[in-house]
């Protein structure tokens, strides 16, 4: 069974012409940790998700895959 993505961090970063490295610097996090979030191998805590949204300038909901999308796959 294929693991379904939970977050859209990588896509939202790309939409705003930002990189994993940029995000790691903004949050003062390790680049490997950010990379694992972007590949959905690991999920950030909700507080960190809020910080990510603020850094990029988006609503936190844009960082998450819709439950409707998950259930239709």
Phi and psi restraints in degrees (value plus and minus 20) as a CYANA .aco file:
   2 UNK   PHI     -98.7   -58.7
   2 UNK   PSI     114.3   154.3
   3 UNK   PHI     -94.5   -54.5
   3 UNK   PSI     108.7   148.7
   4 UNK   PHI    -106.4   -66.4
   4 UNK   PSI     121.1   161.1
   5 UNK   PHI     -87.4   -47.4
   5 UNK   PSI     123.3   163.3
   6 UNK   PHI    -124.6   -84.6
   6 UNK   PSI     -57.4   -17.4
   7 UNK   PHI    -135.0   -95.0
   7 UNK   PSI     143.6   183.6
   8 UNK   PHI    -136.8   -96.8
   8 UNK   PSI       7.0    47.0
   9 UNK   PHI     -76.5   -36.5
   9 UNK   PSI     -67.6   -27.6
  10 UNK   PHI     -79.7   -39.7
  10 UNK   PSI     -65.4   -25.4
  11 UNK   PHI     -84.8   -44.8
  11 UNK   PSI     -63.1   -23.1
  12 UNK   PHI     -87.5   -47.5
  12 UNK   PSI     -58.8   -18.8
  13 UNK   PHI     -79.5   -39.5
  13 UNK   PSI     -65.8   -25.8
  14 UNK   PHI     -82.3   -42.3
  14 UNK   PSI     -62.1   -22.1
  15 UNK   PHI     -80.1   -40.1
  15 UNK   PSI     -48.0    -8.0
  16 UNK   PHI    -126.5   -86.5
  16 UNK   PSI      -3.8    36.2
  17 UNK   PHI      33.6    73.6
  17 UNK   PSI      22.4    62.4
  18 UNK   PHI    -137.0   -97.0
  18 UNK   PSI     138.5   178.5
  19 UNK   PHI    -135.5   -95.5
  19 UNK   PSI     146.8   186.8
  20 UNK   PHI     -78.2   -38.2
  20 UNK   PSI     -61.8   -21.8
  21 UNK   PHI     -82.0   -42.0
  21 UNK   PSI     -63.7   -23.7
  22 UNK   PHI     -78.0   -38.0
  22 UNK   PSI     -67.3   -27.3
  23 UNK   PHI     -83.2   -43.2
  23 UNK   PSI     -62.6   -22.6
  24 UNK   PHI     -78.1   -38.1
  24 UNK   PSI     -61.9   -21.9
  25 UNK   PHI     -86.4   -46.4
  25 UNK   PSI     -62.1   -22.1
  26 UNK   PHI     -82.7   -42.7
  26 UNK   PSI     -57.3   -17.3
  27 UNK   PHI    -116.0   -76.0
  27 UNK   PSI     -23.7    16.3
  28 UNK   PHI      36.8    76.8
  28 UNK   PSI      27.5    67.5
  29 UNK   PHI    -138.0   -98.0
  29 UNK   PSI     141.0   181.0
  30 UNK   PHI     -88.2   -48.2
  30 UNK   PSI     118.3   158.3
  31 UNK   PHI     -80.6   -40.6
  31 UNK   PSI     -53.3   -13.3
  32 UNK   PHI     -85.5   -45.5
  32 UNK   PSI     -59.9   -19.9
  33 UNK   PHI     -82.3   -42.3
  33 UNK   PSI     -67.1   -27.1
  34 UNK   PHI     -82.5   -42.5
  34 UNK   PSI     -60.3   -20.3
  35 UNK   PHI     -80.8   -40.8
  35 UNK   PSI     -59.8   -19.8
  36 UNK   PHI     -87.5   -47.5
  36 UNK   PSI     -53.3   -13.3
  37 UNK   PHI     -86.6   -46.6
  37 UNK   PSI     -64.3   -24.3
  38 UNK   PHI     -86.9   -46.9
  38 UNK   PSI     -46.1    -6.1
  39 UNK   PHI    -117.9   -77.9
  39 UNK   PSI     -15.3    24.7
  40 UNK   PHI      41.9    81.9
  40 UNK   PSI       5.6    45.6
  41 UNK   PHI    -101.2   -61.2
  41 UNK   PSI     -39.0     1.0
  42 UNK   PHI    -170.5  -130.5
  42 UNK   PSI     131.6   171.6
  43 UNK   PHI    -135.1   -95.1
  43 UNK   PSI     117.7   157.7
  44 UNK   PHI     -94.1   -54.1
  44 UNK   PSI     132.0   172.0
  45 UNK   PHI     -80.9   -40.9
  45 UNK   PSI     136.3   176.3
  46 UNK   PHI     -77.4   -37.4
  46 UNK   PSI     -56.1   -16.1
  47 UNK   PHI     -83.4   -43.4
  47 UNK   PSI     -61.2   -21.2
  48 UNK   PHI     -89.7   -49.7
  48 UNK   PSI     -57.3   -17.3
  49 UNK   PHI     -79.5   -39.5
  49 UNK   PSI     -58.8   -18.8
  50 UNK   PHI     -84.2   -44.2
  50 UNK   PSI     -61.7   -21.7
  51 UNK   PHI     -84.4   -44.4
  51 UNK   PSI     -58.6   -18.6
  52 UNK   PHI     -82.4   -42.4
  52 UNK   PSI     -67.8   -27.8
  53 UNK   PHI     -78.8   -38.8
  53 UNK   PSI     -63.6   -23.6
  54 UNK   PHI     -84.5   -44.5
  54 UNK   PSI     -62.8   -22.8
  55 UNK   PHI     -82.7   -42.7
  55 UNK   PSI     -60.8   -20.8
  56 UNK   PHI    -100.8   -60.8
  56 UNK   PSI     -47.1    -7.1
  57 UNK   PHI      68.6   108.6
  57 UNK   PSI      18.6    58.6
  58 UNK   PHI    -147.4  -107.4
  58 UNK   PSI     145.9   185.9
  59 UNK   PHI     -91.7   -51.7
  59 UNK   PSI     119.8   159.8
  60 UNK   PHI     -75.2   -35.2
  60 UNK   PSI     -50.7   -10.7
  61 UNK   PHI     -85.0   -45.0
  61 UNK   PSI     -45.1    -5.1
  62 UNK   PHI     -87.5   -47.5
  62 UNK   PSI     -38.9     1.1
  63 UNK   PHI    -105.9   -65.9
  63 UNK   PSI     -26.9    13.1
  64 UNK   PHI    -132.4   -92.4
  64 UNK   PSI     125.6   165.6
  65 UNK   PHI     -96.6   -56.6
  65 UNK   PSI     112.6   152.6
  66 UNK   PHI     -80.0   -40.0
  66 UNK   PSI     118.7   158.7
  67 UNK   PHI     -80.3   -40.3
  67 UNK   PSI     -53.5   -13.5
  68 UNK   PHI     -82.6   -42.6
  68 UNK   PSI     -61.4   -21.4
  69 UNK   PHI     -83.6   -43.6
  69 UNK   PSI     -60.8   -20.8
  70 UNK   PHI     -84.8   -44.8
  70 UNK   PSI     -61.8   -21.8
  71 UNK   PHI     -96.2   -56.2
  71 UNK   PSI     -39.2     0.8
  72 UNK   PHI    -107.8   -67.8
  72 UNK   PSI     -24.7    15.3
